[in-house]
Amino acid sequence: MNILQVNEARDLVAADTNGFSDPYCVLNLGLQKKKTKTIKRTLNPKWGETFLMRVSPMDLRLHVVLSDWDAMSSDDFLGECYIDLNSMNDQPTWYTLQPRPTHPDDFVKGEVLIKARVVSSMNSGGAREAKLPTNIITEVNNRVTAYETNGELLDLTGIGLEMFPEFLEEHVPDIVNLDLGFNQFKMFPQLKMFKNLQSLSLGGNMIMTIPGDMLDLPLLKTLTINGNQLIAIPPEIKKLVCLEKLDLANNKISVLCEEIGMLSKLEELVIAGNPLQSLPPTFCNLGSLEMLDANGCQLVKLPEEFPQMTRLLELNLGNNKLVELPSLIGRMTRLVVLNIMDNRLTDLPLSIGYCFGLGKIGAGINIEGNPINSDEIISKYKIGNDHLMDHLEKRMAVQGYTLPDQKAKQSNNKALQSSNPTAKNPAGVNNSTTSTTTSTTASSQQQQQQQQPVFPKPMGLVSNKPAPTQPTAAPNAQQDILTKSIALKNWSIAIIRGEIRPKINKVKTQILRCVNIQEGISIANMMKSMKPEIEAIKALIPNAFPTPGVPLSGTSGKIHSGNDKLETLKDLVVASIDDADIVLDSLYQLIPNSSDPHLIVGLVSSLKKIKELLP
């Protein structure tokens, strides 16, 4: 069986009086005949069409004929060529057009670009490939061609696959990013042959189990298996030593294996929508975790060791059955998002007052739907997150609560001061009040320094704009501004990476495959409403900041609807999406290195509006 692709032709004969032709191409193999669409007014048509043609032992040559379509008379001959099937080697090849043997005086010139992929029943997956319908094989080939064009993602979503097409091992062995979402897989596919695989998505299938030997994917960084029928994750999950993001949402997992705690590089974990009642103690060994979404599970209690995960920025525990939070949750000082809505909490731990970042942005802390006993907490929460967190911090101070590790630090500071009484007081005055105040300030500054994340500095960041002149603020005010800026930057980075860019990519896929004019208009209106925010962000980016070289896929994977107006609309929307993607990539590099609070606040405001506009 051959998958044939007619890509384009060039330098054809002008058959019409306007100096152009309306060319189309016909493929003939035995009794089979396939015809491309007609491209109007061109001598260099680009078809990019794929056909599936079965090869019999009697078939030796492929006959290719190019013609010019005419409305009022018979079509004009533009040239032909015969291609030996044995010479086709899965590479696009230019073939020179020839005159017909019966009409040697035909004026013919130009070439046609043909590519063939042979799917043989003799290969390792032959018996299984025969079960794949021909329309699915053709669509797989179209997607592979798009992948070979942009070289980023092999997108095989939503084409009804029940098994993985094994012939792809031969044709695209170096896949890095593979999306098999929204197909009909009931088994985790065999992908060990793809040694370079780094991103794999299997969301929206019907997978029930994952055989451990299927996880021999040593370079895999992202694994998405949400919306399946999984009841467990195998212990062999520990083989994924490079895994950074794992999405297991909306399955039927009731128990997590202890080996999940061995994923030392895991930064994002989504287990939402699973009937989990508890987390294994080893879960708290995930020292690199920055985002955990456990919304909509059945968690009753978290392990006491849970606050060991001090790198967490976002923690979603909404819609569970929690009756209390770990007493030492205050150690998680990097938290900027904490959702604990719709649980059974009657109070919040004293130590939560140390989580300063929760009161600095709107997303902050959500305690809705809990039977909180304290009217003071409820009233402060209704005013705003900043008021709630200020109250919790003061409550902690009034009751004299200090984290165990902070007590040890204070004891050490006092010991140092008693051994060197002039260290903080050069005049030699033994003032206990001054000593205590100085120690507390140093301890506070040390805490603030510990909660400041370290960001990579983008190369080439140079701004010609002079730094704005601002009045000198008091030390406490400067520290408060710094803390707010850190929280805002952490939130912005997380929201760009985790929500906005993935959603924009899905919108792009949707418009490229759109064949309905109303759907296309709906997407166009959404992008139009988003444009003012994108322009506002552009205005905030320094003029000298370098534009990142984002490899854009353009219109790769586009499905032609046959409606010229819709196709024009799709091109405009895709261009708008690509522009937004470049702007967001610039932000991802700019935000960590920015120290301008006004710029950061402006960016956060626009990002929030964009987040609300995206589906």
RODOKE-792202 format. One record per residue (C-alpha): residue number from 0; residue in three letters; x, z negated, y. Coordinates in steps of 0.25 Angstrom, whole numbers. Example, Ala and Ser with C-alpha at 12.3 -4.5 7.8 and 13.67 -1.06 7.14 Angstrom:
2
[midren 0, ala, [49, -31, -18]]
[midren 1, ser, [55, -29, -4]]
//
This chain:
615
[midren 0, met, [0, 0, 0]]
[midren 1, asn, [5, 4, 14]]
[midren 2, ile, [2, -3, 27]]
[midren 3, leu, [5, 8, 37]]
[midren 4, gln, [6, 7, 52]]
[midren 5, val, [5, 18, 62]]
[midren 6, asn, [12, 12, 74]]
[midren 7, glu, [13, 24, 85]]
[midren 8, ala, [18, 38, 87]]
[midren 9, arg, [26, 44, 99]]
[midren 10, asp, [29, 57, 106]]
[midren 11, leu, [17, 64, 100]]
[midren 12, val, [12, 78, 104]]
[midren 13, ala, [2, 79, 116]]
[midren 14, ala, [-10, 85, 109]]
[midren 15, asp, [-19, 84, 121]]
[midren 16, thr, [-19, 91, 135]]
[midren 17, asn, [-17, 78, 142]]
[midren 18, gly, [-3, 77, 136]]
[midren 19, phe, [-7, 66, 126]]
[midren 20, ser, [-13, 65, 112]]
[midren 21, asp, [-23, 56, 106]]
[midren 22, pro, [-15, 53, 93]]
[midren 23, tyr, [-19, 46, 80]]
[midren 24, cys, [-12, 45, 67]]
[midren 25, val, [-17, 47, 52]]
[midren 26, leu, [-10, 41, 40]]
[midren 27, asn, [-12, 48, 27]]
[midren 28, leu, [-8, 42, 13]]
[midren 29, gly, [-14, 49, 1]]
[midren 30, leu, [-29, 49, 3]]
[midren 31, gln, [-29, 38, 14]]
[midren 32, lys, [-29, 41, 29]]
[midren 33, lys, [-28, 31, 40]]
[midren 34, lys, [-30, 34, 55]]
[midren 35, thr, [-25, 27, 68]]
[midren 36, lys, [-33, 26, 80]]
[midren 37, thr, [-31, 37, 91]]
[midren 38, ile, [-23, 34, 103]]
[midren 39, lys, [-27, 42, 115]]
[midren 40, arg, [-18, 49, 125]]
[midren 41, thr, [-4, 46, 120]]
[midren 42, leu, [8, 53, 113]]
[midren 43, asn, [13, 39, 109]]
[midren 44, pro, [2, 32, 102]]
[midren 45, lys, [3, 18, 96]]
[midren 46, trp, [-7, 15, 85]]
[midren 47, gly, [-1, 3, 78]]
[midren 48, glu, [-11, 4, 67]]
[midren 49, thr, [-10, 0, 52]]
[midren 50, phe, [-16, 5, 40]]
[midren 51, leu, [-16, 1, 25]]
[midren 52, met, [-14, 13, 15]]
[midren 53, arg, [-13, 11, 0]]
[midren 54, val, [-1, 19, -6]]
[midren 55, ser, [-3, 26, -20]]
[midren 56, pro, [8, 31, -29]]
[midren 57, met, [5, 45, -25]]
[midren 58, asp, [7, 42, -10]]
[midren 59, leu, [20, 46, -5]]
[midren 60, arg, [19, 49, 10]]
[midren 61, leu, [11, 45, 22]]
[midren 62, his, [5, 56, 30]]
[midren 63, val, [4, 53, 45]]
[midren 64, val, [-3, 62, 55]]
[midren 65, leu, [-5, 61, 70]]
[midren 66, ser, [-16, 68, 77]]
[midren 67, asp, [-22, 69, 91]]
[midren 68, trp, [-36, 65, 92]]
[midren 69, asp, [-45, 75, 99]]
[midren 70, ala, [-60, 73, 103]]
[midren 71, met, [-64, 88, 104]]
[midren 72, ser, [-56, 95, 94]]
[midren 73, ser, [-48, 92, 81]]
[midren 74, asp, [-36, 82, 82]]
[midren 75, asp, [-22, 88, 85]]
[midren 76, phe, [-11, 86, 75]]
[midren 77, leu, [1, 78, 81]]
[midren 78, gly, [10, 77, 69]]
[midren 79, glu, [12, 71, 55]]
[midren 80, cys, [22, 65, 46]]
[midren 81, tyr, [23, 61, 31]]
[midren 82, ile, [30, 48, 28]]
[midren 83, asp, [36, 44, 14]]
[midren 84, leu, [30, 31, 10]]
[midren 85, asn, [43, 27, 3]]
[midren 86, ser, [50, 28, 17]]
[midren 87, met, [41, 18, 24]]
[midren 88, asn, [48, 5, 24]]
[midren 89, asp, [39, -5, 33]]
[midren 90, gln, [46, 0, 46]]
[midren 91, pro, [40, 8, 57]]
[midren 92, thr, [45, 22, 57]]
[midren 93, trp, [44, 34, 66]]
[midren 94, tyr, [40, 47, 59]]
[midren 95, thr, [41, 60, 66]]
[midren 96, leu, [28, 69, 66]]
[midren 97, gln, [29, 82, 60]]
[midren 98, pro, [20, 95, 60]]
[midren 99, arg, [10, 98, 49]]
[midren 100, pro, [17, 107, 38]]
[midren 101, thr, [5, 117, 39]]
[midren 102, his, [7, 117, 55]]
[midren 103, pro, [21, 118, 57]]
[midren 104, asp, [19, 122, 72]]
[midren 105, asp, [12, 109, 75]]
[midren 106, phe, [19, 103, 88]]
[midren 107, val, [22, 89, 83]]
[midren 108, lys, [31, 78, 89]]
[midren 109, gly, [32, 63, 89]]
[midren 110, glu, [33, 52, 79]]
[midren 111, val, [24, 41, 72]]
[midren 112, leu, [28, 27, 69]]
[midren 113, ile, [23, 22, 55]]
[midren 114, lys, [25, 9, 48]]
[midren 115, ala, [22, 6, 33]]
[midren 116, arg, [22, -7, 26]]
[midren 117, val, [21, -6, 11]]
[midren 118, val, [13, -16, 4]]
[midren 119, ser, [16, -14, -11]]
[midren 120, ser, [9, -20, -23]]
[midren 121, met, [23, -22, -29]]
[midren 122, asn, [27, -33, -20]]
[midren 123, ser, [27, -47, -23]]
[midren 124, gly, [14, -49, -17]]
[midren 125, gly, [8, -36, -21]]
[midren 126, ala, [-3, -42, -31]]
[midren 127, arg, [-8, -52, -20]]
[midren 128, glu, [-7, -41, -8]]
[midren 129, ala, [-17, -32, -16]]
[midren 130, lys, [-27, -43, -13]]
[midren 131, leu, [-26, -41, 2]]
[midren 132, pro, [-36, -32, 8]]
[midren 133, thr, [-31, -20, 14]]
[midren 134, asn, [-36, -23, 28]]
[midren 135, ile, [-29, -37, 27]]
[midren 136, ile, [-16, -30, 23]]
[midren 137, thr, [-17, -20, 35]]
[midren 138, glu, [-20, -32, 45]]
[midren 139, val, [-8, -39, 39]]
[midren 140, asn, [1, -27, 42]]
[midren 141, asn, [-5, -26, 56]]
[midren 142, arg, [-1, -41, 59]]
[midren 143, val, [13, -39, 53]]
[midren 144, thr, [15, -27, 62]]
[midren 145, ala, [11, -35, 74]]
[midren 146, tyr, [21, -46, 69]]
[midren 147, glu, [32, -36, 68]]
[midren 148, thr, [29, -32, 82]]
[midren 149, asn, [29, -45, 89]]
[midren 150, gly, [38, -53, 78]]
[midren 151, glu, [31, -66, 81]]
[midren 152, leu, [19, -70, 73]]
[midren 153, leu, [14, -63, 60]]
[midren 154, asp, [-1, -65, 63]]
[midren 155, leu, [-9, -64, 50]]
[midren 156, thr, [-21, -72, 55]]
[midren 157, gly, [-36, -69, 52]]
[midren 158, ile, [-34, -57, 42]]
[midren 159, gly, [-40, -64, 30]]
[midren 160, leu, [-28, -66, 22]]
[midren 161, glu, [-29, -74, 9]]
[midren 162, met, [-15, -73, 5]]
[midren 163, phe, [-2, -70, 12]]
[midren 164, pro, [2, -55, 12]]
[midren 165, glu, [15, -56, 4]]
[midren 166, phe, [20, -42, 8]]
[midren 167, leu, [23, -48, 22]]
[midren 168, glu, [35, -55, 15]]
[midren 169, glu, [42, -42, 14]]
[midren 170, his, [37, -36, 28]]
[midren 171, val, [39, -48, 37]]
[midren 172, pro, [48, -58, 30]]
[midren 173, asp, [53, -65, 43]]
[midren 174, ile, [39, -70, 48]]
[midren 175, val, [41, -82, 58]]
[midren 176, asn, [27, -84, 63]]
[midren 177, leu, [15, -82, 53]]
[midren 178, asp, [0, -84, 56]]
[midren 179, leu, [-9, -83, 44]]
[midren 180, gly, [-21, -91, 51]]
[midren 181, phe, [-36, -88, 48]]
[midren 182, asn, [-34, -81, 35]]
[midren 183, gln, [-39, -85, 21]]
[midren 184, phe, [-27, -92, 15]]
[midren 185, lys, [-31, -102, 5]]
[midren 186, met, [-16, -105, 1]]
[midren 187, phe, [-4, -107, 10]]
[midren 188, pro, [3, -94, 9]]
[midren 189, gln, [17, -92, 3]]
[midren 190, leu, [26, -89, 15]]
[midren 191, lys, [39, -95, 10]]
[midren 192, met, [45, -81, 10]]
[midren 193, phe, [44, -81, 26]]
[midren 194, lys, [57, -90, 28]]
[midren 195, asn, [56, -88, 43]]
[midren 196, leu, [42, -93, 45]]
[midren 197, gln, [41, -103, 57]]
[midren 198, ser, [26, -102, 60]]
[midren 199, leu, [14, -102, 50]]
[midren 200, ser, [-1, -102, 53]]
[midren 201, leu, [-11, -103, 42]]
[midren 202, gly, [-23, -109, 51]]
[midren 203, gly, [-37, -106, 47]]
[midren 204, asn, [-35, -103, 32]]
[midren 205, met, [-40, -110, 20]]
[midren 206, ile, [-27, -116, 15]]
[midren 207, met, [-29, -128, 6]]
[midren 208, thr, [-15, -132, 1]]
[midren 209, ile, [-1, -129, 5]]
[midren 210, pro, [8, -128, -8]]
[midren 211, gly, [21, -135, -4]]
[midren 212, asp, [30, -123, -8]]
[midren 213, met, [23, -114, 3]]
[midren 214, leu, [30, -123, 13]]
[midren 215, asp, [44, -118, 11]]
[midren 216, leu, [44, -113, 26]]
[midren 217, pro, [57, -119, 32]]
[midren 218, leu, [56, -113, 46]]
[midren 219, leu, [41, -115, 48]]
[midren 220, lys, [39, -122, 62]]
[midren 221, thr, [23, -120, 63]]
[midren 222, leu, [13, -122, 52]]
[midren 223, thr, [-2, -120, 55]]
[midren 224, ile, [-12, -123, 44]]
[midren 225, asn, [-24, -128, 52]]
[midren 226, gly, [-38, -125, 48]]
[midren 227, asn, [-36, -124, 33]]
[midren 228, gln, [-40, -132, 21]]
[midren 229, leu, [-27, -140, 18]]
[midren 230, ile, [-29, -153, 12]]
[midren 231, ala, [-14, -157, 12]]
[midren 232, ile, [0, -153, 17]]
[midren 233, pro, [10, -153, 6]]
[midren 234, pro, [23, -162, 6]]
[midren 235, glu, [31, -149, 7]]
[midren 236, ile, [27, -149, 22]]
[midren 237, lys, [40, -155, 24]]
[midren 238, lys, [47, -142, 20]]
[midren 239, leu, [43, -137, 34]]
[midren 240, val, [55, -143, 41]]
[midren 241, cys, [54, -135, 53]]
[midren 242, leu, [39, -137, 56]]
[midren 243, glu, [35, -140, 70]]
[midren 244, lys, [20, -138, 70]]
[midren 245, leu, [10, -140, 59]]
[midren 246, asp, [-5, -138, 61]]
[midren 247, leu, [-14, -143, 50]]
[midren 248, ala, [-26, -145, 58]]
[midren 249, asn, [-40, -144, 52]]
[midren 250, asn, [-37, -145, 37]]
[midren 251, lys, [-41, -155, 26]]
[midren 252, ile, [-28, -163, 26]]
[midren 253, ser, [-31, -178, 23]]
[midren 254, val, [-17, -183, 21]]
[midren 255, leu, [-4, -178, 26]]
[midren 256, cys, [8, -178, 17]]
[midren 257, glu, [19, -187, 21]]
[midren 258, glu, [29, -176, 21]]
[midren 259, ile, [23, -171, 35]]
[midren 260, gly, [31, -182, 41]]
[midren 261, met, [44, -174, 37]]
[midren 262, leu, [41, -163, 47]]
[midren 263, ser, [52, -167, 57]]
[midren 264, lys, [50, -156, 66]]
[midren 265, leu, [35, -156, 67]]
[midren 266, glu, [30, -156, 82]]
[midren 267, glu, [16, -152, 81]]
[midren 268, leu, [6, -157, 70]]
[midren 269, val, [-9, -154, 69]]
[midren 270, ile, [-17, -161, 59]]
[midren 271, ala, [-30, -161, 66]]
[midren 272, gly, [-43, -159, 58]]
[midren 273, asn, [-38, -165, 45]]
[midren 274, pro, [-44, -177, 38]]
[midren 275, leu, [-32, -185, 39]]
[midren 276, gln, [-34, -200, 39]]
[midren 277, ser, [-20, -204, 41]]
[midren 278, leu, [-6, -199, 43]]
[midren 279, pro, [6, -202, 34]]
[midren 280, pro, [17, -212, 39]]
[midren 281, thr, [27, -201, 38]]
[midren 282, phe, [19, -193, 48]]
[midren 283, cys, [25, -202, 59]]
[midren 284, asn, [39, -195, 55]]
[midren 285, leu, [35, -183, 63]]
[midren 286, gly, [45, -186, 74]]
[midren 287, ser, [44, -172, 81]]
[midren 288, leu, [29, -172, 82]]
[midren 289, glu, [24, -169, 96]]
[midren 290, met, [9, -165, 93]]
[midren 291, leu, [0, -171, 83]]
[midren 292, asp, [-15, -166, 82]]
[midren 293, ala, [-22, -175, 72]]
[midren 294, asn, [-36, -173, 79]]
[midren 295, gly, [-48, -174, 70]]
[midren 296, cys, [-42, -181, 58]]
[midren 297, gln, [-47, -194, 52]]
[midren 298, leu, [-35, -203, 56]]
[midren 299, val, [-38, -217, 56]]
[midren 300, lys, [-24, -223, 59]]
[midren 301, leu, [-10, -217, 63]]
[midren 302, pro, [2, -222, 56]]
[midren 303, glu, [9, -233, 64]]
[midren 304, glu, [22, -225, 64]]
[midren 305, phe, [14, -214, 72]]
[midren 306, pro, [20, -217, 85]]
[midren 307, gln, [34, -213, 79]]
[midren 308, met, [30, -199, 83]]
[midren 309, thr, [35, -201, 97]]
[midren 310, arg, [36, -186, 100]]
[midren 311, leu, [21, -184, 100]]
[midren 312, leu, [16, -177, 113]]
[midren 313, glu, [2, -174, 108]]
[midren 314, leu, [-7, -183, 98]]
[midren 315, asn, [-21, -179, 94]]
[midren 316, leu, [-28, -190, 86]]
[midren 317, gly, [-42, -187, 91]]
[midren 318, asn, [-54, -187, 82]]
[midren 319, asn, [-48, -197, 71]]
[midren 320, lys, [-52, -211, 67]]
[midren 321, leu, [-40, -218, 73]]
[midren 322, val, [-43, -233, 75]]
[midren 323, glu, [-30, -236, 82]]
[midren 324, leu, [-17, -229, 87]]
[midren 325, pro, [-3, -234, 83]]
[midren 326, ser, [1, -246, 91]]
[midren 327, leu, [14, -239, 95]]
[midren 328, ile, [8, -226, 100]]
[midren 329, gly, [15, -229, 113]]
[midren 330, arg, [28, -224, 107]]
[midren 331, met, [23, -210, 108]]
[midren 332, thr, [26, -209, 123]]
[midren 333, arg, [27, -193, 123]]
[midren 334, leu, [12, -192, 120]]
[midren 335, val, [4, -184, 130]]
[midren 336, val, [-8, -181, 122]]
[midren 337, leu, [-15, -191, 114]]
[midren 338, asn, [-29, -188, 108]]
[midren 339, ile, [-36, -200, 101]]
[midren 340, met, [-50, -196, 104]]
[midren 341, asp, [-62, -199, 95]]
[midren 342, asn, [-55, -210, 86]]
[midren 343, arg, [-58, -225, 84]]
[midren 344, leu, [-48, -231, 94]]
[midren 345, thr, [-53, -244, 100]]
[midren 346, asp, [-40, -246, 108]]
[midren 347, leu, [-26, -239, 111]]
[midren 348, pro, [-13, -245, 108]]
[midren 349, leu, [-6, -253, 119]]
[midren 350, ser, [7, -244, 117]]
[midren 351, ile, [-1, -231, 121]]
[midren 352, gly, [3, -235, 135]]
[midren 353, tyr, [17, -229, 133]]
[midren 354, cys, [11, -215, 130]]
[midren 355, phe, [12, -212, 145]]
[midren 356, gly, [10, -197, 144]]
[midren 357, leu, [-4, -199, 139]]
[midren 358, gly, [-9, -202, 153]]
[midren 359, lys, [-1, -191, 160]]
[midren 360, ile, [-10, -178, 157]]
[midren 361, gly, [-24, -175, 155]]
[midren 362, ala, [-23, -173, 140]]
[midren 363, gly, [-17, -187, 138]]
[midren 364, ile, [-25, -196, 129]]
[midren 365, asn, [-39, -195, 124]]
[midren 366, ile, [-46, -207, 119]]
[midren 367, glu, [-60, -202, 119]]
[midren 368, gly, [-70, -206, 108]]
[midren 369, asn, [-63, -219, 104]]
[midren 370, pro, [-69, -233, 105]]
[midren 371, ile, [-59, -239, 114]]
[midren 372, asn, [-62, -253, 117]]
[midren 373, ser, [-55, -254, 131]]
[midren 374, asp, [-64, -250, 142]]
[midren 375, glu, [-52, -249, 151]]
[midren 376, ile, [-45, -238, 142]]
[midren 377, ile, [-58, -230, 142]]
[midren 378, ser, [-60, -231, 157]]
[midren 379, lys, [-45, -227, 160]]
[midren 380, tyr, [-46, -216, 150]]
[midren 381, lys, [-59, -210, 157]]
[midren 382, ile, [-51, -210, 170]]
[midren 383, gly, [-39, -202, 164]]
[midren 384, asn, [-28, -203, 154]]
[midren 385, asp, [-18, -207, 165]]
[midren 386, his, [-27, -220, 168]]
[midren 387, leu, [-28, -223, 153]]
[midren 388, met, [-13, -222, 150]]
[midren 389, asp, [-10, -230, 163]]
[midren 390, his, [-20, -241, 158]]
[midren 391, leu, [-14, -241, 144]]
[midren 392, glu, [0, -242, 150]]
[midren 393, lys, [-4, -254, 158]]
[midren 394, arg, [-11, -261, 147]]
[midren 395, met, [1, -260, 139]]
[midren 396, ala, [10, -266, 150]]
[midren 397, val, [-1, -277, 153]]
[midren 398, gln, [-1, -281, 138]]
[midren 399, gly, [15, -281, 138]]
[midren 400, tyr, [15, -270, 126]]
[midren 401, thr, [28, -264, 123]]
[midren 402, leu, [32, -254, 112]]
[midren 403, pro, [41, -261, 102]]
[midren 404, asp, [52, -251, 105]]
[midren 405, gln, [50, -254, 120]]
[midren 406, lys, [52, -269, 118]]
[midren 407, ala, [65, -267, 111]]
[midren 408, lys, [70, -259, 123]]
[midren 409, gln, [65, -269, 133]]
[midren 410, ser, [73, -280, 125]]
[midren 411, asn, [85, -272, 125]]
[midren 412, asn, [84, -269, 140]]
[midren 413, lys, [83, -284, 142]]
[midren 414, ala, [95, -287, 133]]
[midren 415, leu, [103, -277, 141]]
[midren 416, gln, [99, -283, 154]]
[midren 417, ser, [102, -298, 150]]
[midren 418, ser, [116, -294, 146]]
[midren 419, asn, [119, -286, 159]]
[midren 420, pro, [110, -292, 170]]
[midren 421, thr, [117, -284, 181]]
[midren 422, ala, [114, -271, 174]]
[midren 423, lys, [101, -268, 181]]
[midren 424, asn, [104, -278, 193]]
[midren 425, pro, [118, -275, 200]]
[midren 426, ala, [116, -286, 210]]
[midren 427, gly, [117, -296, 198]]
[midren 428, val, [103, -301, 201]]
[midren 429, asn, [96, -306, 188]]
[midren 430, asn, [82, -301, 192]]
[midren 431, ser, [73, -301, 179]]
[midren 432, thr, [62, -293, 186]]
[midren 433, thr, [71, -282, 190]]
[midren 434, ser, [78, -282, 176]]
[midren 435, thr, [64, -281, 169]]
[midren 436, thr, [59, -270, 179]]
[midren 437, thr, [72, -262, 177]]
[midren 438, ser, [71, -263, 162]]
[midren 439, thr, [57, -259, 161]]
[midren 440, thr, [60, -247, 170]]
[midren 441, ala, [71, -243, 162]]
[midren 442, ser, [63, -244, 149]]
[midren 443, ser, [52, -236, 156]]
[midren 444, gln, [61, -225, 160]]
[midren 445, gln, [67, -225, 146]]
[midren 446, gln, [53, -223, 140]]
[midren 447, gln, [50, -212, 150]]
[midren 448, gln, [63, -205, 146]]
[midren 449, gln, [60, -206, 131]]
[midren 450, gln, [46, -199, 133]]
[midren 451, gln, [51, -187, 140]]
[midren 452, pro, [52, -176, 130]]
[midren 453, val, [64, -167, 131]]
[midren 454, phe, [61, -152, 133]]
[midren 455, pro, [70, -140, 131]]
[midren 456, lys, [75, -134, 144]]
[midren 457, pro, [71, -119, 145]]
[midren 458, met, [83, -110, 148]]
[midren 459, gly, [83, -103, 161]]
[midren 460, leu, [74, -112, 168]]
[midren 461, val, [77, -110, 183]]
[midren 462, ser, [68, -112, 194]]
[midren 463, asn, [71, -106, 208]]
[midren 464, lys, [60, -115, 214]]
[midren 465, pro, [65, -127, 222]]
[midren 466, ala, [61, -141, 216]]
[midren 467, pro, [49, -146, 225]]
[midren 468, thr, [53, -158, 234]]
[midren 469, gln, [45, -170, 230]]
[midren 470, pro, [45, -184, 236]]
[midren 471, thr, [53, -194, 227]]
[midren 472, ala, [44, -202, 219]]
[midren 473, ala, [45, -216, 214]]
[midren 474, pro, [52, -218, 200]]
[midren 475, asn, [39, -222, 193]]
[midren 476, ala, [32, -210, 199]]
[midren 477, gln, [43, -201, 195]]
[midren 478, gln, [43, -206, 181]]
[midren 479, asp, [27, -205, 181]]
[midren 480, ile, [29, -190, 185]]
[midren 481, leu, [39, -187, 174]]
[midren 482, thr, [31, -194, 164]]
[midren 483, lys, [18, -185, 168]]
[midren 484, ser, [27, -173, 168]]
[midren 485, ile, [32, -175, 154]]
[midren 486, ala, [18, -177, 149]]
[midren 487, leu, [13, -165, 156]]
[midren 488, lys, [24, -156, 150]]
[midren 489, asn, [22, -161, 136]]
[midren 490, trp, [8, -158, 137]]
[midren 491, ser, [10, -144, 143]]
[midren 492, ile, [20, -140, 132]]
[midren 493, ala, [11, -145, 121]]
[midren 494, ile, [-1, -138, 126]]
[midren 495, ile, [6, -125, 128]]
[midren 496, arg, [13, -125, 114]]
[midren 497, gly, [1, -131, 106]]
[midren 498, glu, [-12, -125, 113]]
[midren 499, ile, [-11, -115, 124]]
[midren 500, arg, [0, -105, 118]]
[midren 501, pro, [-7, -105, 104]]
[midren 502, lys, [-20, -103, 109]]
[midren 503, ile, [-15, -92, 118]]
[midren 504, asn, [-9, -85, 106]]
[midren 505, lys, [-22, -86, 99]]
[midren 506, val, [-30, -80, 111]]
[midren 507, lys, [-20, -68, 111]]
[midren 508, thr, [-22, -66, 96]]
[midren 509, gln, [-37, -66, 98]]
[midren 510, ile, [-36, -56, 109]]
[midren 511, leu, [-27, -46, 102]]
[midren 512, arg, [-37, -46, 90]]
[midren 513, cys, [-49, -45, 99]]
[midren 514, val, [-59, -34, 96]]
[midren 515, asn, [-71, -39, 104]]
[midren 516, ile, [-71, -36, 119]]
[midren 517, gln, [-79, -49, 122]]
[midren 518, glu, [-69, -57, 115]]
[midren 519, gly, [-58, -50, 122]]
[midren 520, ile, [-65, -53, 136]]
[midren 521, ser, [-66, -68, 132]]
[midren 522, ile, [-52, -69, 129]]
[midren 523, ala, [-48, -61, 142]]
[midren 524, asn, [-57, -71, 150]]
[midren 525, met, [-50, -83, 144]]
[midren 526, met, [-36, -77, 148]]
[midren 527, lys, [-41, -74, 162]]
[midren 528, ser, [-46, -88, 164]]
[midren 529, met, [-32, -93, 159]]
[midren 530, lys, [-24, -84, 169]]
[midren 531, pro, [-25, -93, 181]]
[midren 532, glu, [-19, -104, 174]]
[midren 533, ile, [-8, -95, 168]]
[midren 534, glu, [-5, -90, 182]]
[midren 535, ala, [-5, -104, 188]]
[midren 536, ile, [6, -108, 177]]
[midren 537, lys, [14, -95, 181]]
[midren 538, ala, [14, -100, 195]]
[midren 539, leu, [20, -114, 191]]
[midren 540, ile, [31, -108, 183]]
[midren 541, pro, [44, -107, 191]]
[midren 542, asn, [47, -93, 195]]
[midren 543, ala, [61, -94, 189]]
[midren 544, phe, [56, -99, 176]]
[midren 545, pro, [60, -88, 166]]
[midren 546, thr, [49, -81, 158]]
[midren 547, pro, [50, -84, 143]]
[midren 548, gly, [52, -72, 134]]
[midren 549, val, [40, -74, 126]]
[midren 550, pro, [38, -64, 115]]
[midren 551, leu, [24, -59, 116]]
[midren 552, ser, [17, -52, 105]]
[midren 553, gly, [9, -43, 115]]
[midren 554, thr, [-3, -36, 108]]
[midren 555, ser, [3, -37, 95]]
[midren 556, gly, [-8, -39, 84]]
[midren 557, lys, [-18, -33, 93]]
[midren 558, ile, [-31, -27, 86]]
[midren 559, his, [-36, -15, 93]]
[midren 560, ser, [-51, -16, 96]]
[midren 561, gly, [-54, -2, 100]]
[midren 562, asn, [-59, -6, 113]]
[midren 563, asp, [-50, -2, 124]]
[midren 564, lys, [-55, -12, 134]]
[midren 565, leu, [-53, -23, 125]]
[midren 566, glu, [-39, -18, 121]]
[midren 567, thr, [-36, -18, 136]]
[midren 568, leu, [-42, -32, 138]]
[midren 569, lys, [-34, -37, 126]]
[midren 570, asp, [-21, -32, 132]]
[midren 571, leu, [-23, -39, 145]]
[midren 572, val, [-27, -52, 138]]
[midren 573, val, [-14, -52, 129]]
[midren 574, ala, [-6, -49, 141]]
[midren 575, ser, [-12, -61, 148]]
[midren 576, ile, [-10, -70, 136]]
[midren 577, asp, [5, -66, 135]]
[midren 578, asp, [7, -69, 150]]
[midren 579, ala, [1, -83, 147]]
[midren 580, asp, [10, -85, 135]]
[midren 581, ile, [22, -82, 143]]
[midren 582, val, [18, -92, 154]]
[midren 583, leu, [15, -103, 143]]
[midren 584, asp, [29, -100, 137]]
[midren 585, ser, [35, -102, 151]]
[midren 586, leu, [28, -115, 152]]
[midren 587, tyr, [33, -120, 139]]
[midren 588, gln, [47, -118, 144]]
[midren 589, leu, [45, -123, 158]]
[midren 590, ile, [37, -136, 156]]
[midren 591, pro, [47, -144, 149]]
[midren 592, asn, [58, -142, 160]]
[midren 593, ser, [48, -143, 172]]
[midren 594, ser, [49, -156, 181]]
[midren 595, asp, [39, -152, 191]]
[midren 596, pro, [26, -160, 189]]
[midren 597, his, [18, -151, 198]]
[midren 598, leu, [21, -139, 189]]
[midren 599, ile, [19, -147, 176]]
[midren 600, val, [5, -152, 181]]
[midren 601, gly, [1, -137, 185]]
[midren 602, leu, [5, -132, 172]]
[midren 603, val, [-3, -142, 164]]
[midren 604, ser, [-15, -140, 173]]
[midren 605, ser, [-14, -125, 169]]
[midren 606, leu, [-11, -127, 154]]
[midren 607, lys, [-24, -136, 153]]
[midren 608, lys, [-33, -125, 159]]
[midren 609, ile, [-26, -115, 150]]
[midren 610, lys, [-29, -124, 138]]
[midren 611, glu, [-43, -126, 141]]
[midren 612, leu, [-45, -110, 143]]
[midren 613, leu, [-39, -107, 129]]
[midren 614, pro, [-49, -107, 117]]
//
